[in-house]
Amino acid sequence: MFSYLKKNKTTLVYIPLVVYWIVLFVATSIPAQSVPSFGVSDKLNHFFAYLILAVLLYLTFSFQERSMFAKRNAGLLTIAIAICYGILDELHQMLVP
C-alpha cells in the first residue's frame, strides 16, 4: 500500500490535504448560529476535524522526498503546524459574527 501511495502521492496525499484544509477553513468561517447541530459536542467536532488534518499533514510529510528533515520529523512538524493553525483559526473565528 505504501508503494502505491508513494507513486500516486500527488493525487492521494497532497490534493486531499489541500481540499480538506480549504473545506475546514470555509466551515470555520460560517457563523455559529448558521451551523446545524449534529448532536455531538463541539469539543468532539474539533477533535475529529484536527485529527483528520493531522493525519493528512503527517502523510504529506512522510511521503515527500525533498526534505529529509521534514520526513524524519513528520510527527513534530504535524503537531507544530496543527497547533499553529488551530490558534490562527480560533483568532479567525473571533472575527466571524
N, C-alpha and C positions, 0 to 999 in steps of 0.2 A: 504494500500500500504506500509506503514512504517513497519508493522509487516512482510510482505513478504521480504522487504529489509533487515530487521534485521536477519531473518532466513537464507537468502542467501547472506549475506554481502560479503563473500569472492569472489563469482562469480560476483555479481552485483556492488560492490563498490571497493574492493581492486584491483582486476585484471584490470578493466578498467583504474584506476588511473595509475598503473604501465605501462600498454601498451601505454596509451596516453602520459605519460611522456617520454617514450623511443622514440615514434614517434616524439614528439616535439623536443627532443634533436637531433635526426637524421635530421629532417627537418631544424633545425637551423645550422646544420653542412655543409649543401650544400652551395657552393659558390653562391653569389648573382646573378652573371651573368648566372648561370645554372638554376635558378628558373624561371618557366614560370610565366608570368604576368596574373593575374586574372581580371585585370581592376578595382581592389579595392585598395584603398590607403594602404600603408604599416602600417600606424597607426591603421587602422581598422582591418587589419590582426592580428596585435599584440593584440589588444583589445579582439578579439574573442578567440584567442589562449589562452590568460591568463584567460579569463572568464571561459572557459571550464576547465582549470587547477584548478581554484579557486573553482568551483562547485564540482569537484571531490575530492579535498582536504577537503572541508567542509563536504561532505558526509562521507568521511573516518573518520574524527574526530568525527562527530556526532554519527556514528553508532558503534564506537569502545567502548568496555566496560572495558578495563584495567585501564585507567587513567581518573578519574573524572575531573581532571584539564583540560585535553585535550578536554573532552566532553563539559565542561562548557565554555571553551574559544575557541571553534572551529573557530569562526569568526576571533579573533585576531591571532590565530596560522595560519590560512589560509592566512591572509594578510601578516604576517611576512614571511612565507615560500615562498609565491609567489613573494614578493619583493626581497628576498634574491636570489631566483632562477633567477629572471629577471636580477638582477645585474650580477650574475655569468654567465648567458647566454650571456649577452652583452659583457663581458670580453672574453668569449669563442669565440664569433663571430669576435672579433678583430684578432684572430689567424687564422681564416678561410680566405683563399685567395679570 
